[in-house]
Amino acid sequence: MKIVIDTNVLISAAFRDREPEDVILFIVEHHEFEWIVSDEILNEYLDVLNRPKFDLSENILNQWAQTLHVSTTTIGVDQTIAFPRDRKDAKFIACALSAQASFLLREIEISLKHINW
């Protein structure tokens, strides 16, 4: 199952170290899931993780860079999407459509405490 993950989910996982991280690690650890990215998305992940305002430690930055390197599949995106509501989301939608992804994970709103992983 192919999944595209929005940068906000990744940042929440790296910064909060709670439920969003559990979801990403679940995806990474289960081979039936494939985390899909484009070059543009991967560059955005790395750029945002390294923003000084997040003040992530070198250890955490290295850990997430390694996870991204090992756990993502980069594809070429063969379409452009006009998404006026939030132009920053267009690259994620285009990637999901190009990969024929099953899910585009934009935010984590549910409580995962009661789910038995």
Phi, psi and omega in degrees: 000124182271136183227134172252133185243126178294151181301325181299324179292316179298315180296319176299321179294316182288323186275316185269332177058042180226234186303314179300323177295319178302319181294312180297316180295326175299314179299314182296321186278347182250114189291350176285350177255144176230117181277112186261136175222162167253169176302319181297318179292315180300317177297321178295315177308307185294320179297313183291319178303327184271005179294132181303330183296337179276338176049044178284140181293159178301323179297313180294318178300315179295320180298315181288324177298318178295317178301315179297317181296317185275328194254358180250154174246119181269131178239160170275136180263123187255020179209157177244134182246131171267115181229082187297335181301318177205095184302334179293337179278345185302319181296327179287320178295315179298319178295315180298318179292317180297323181274352188054048182291151177279329184219146168241107184269108184258325178203160180246110185250345185268155174278127183261004184296334185259005178268129179273102181288000000 
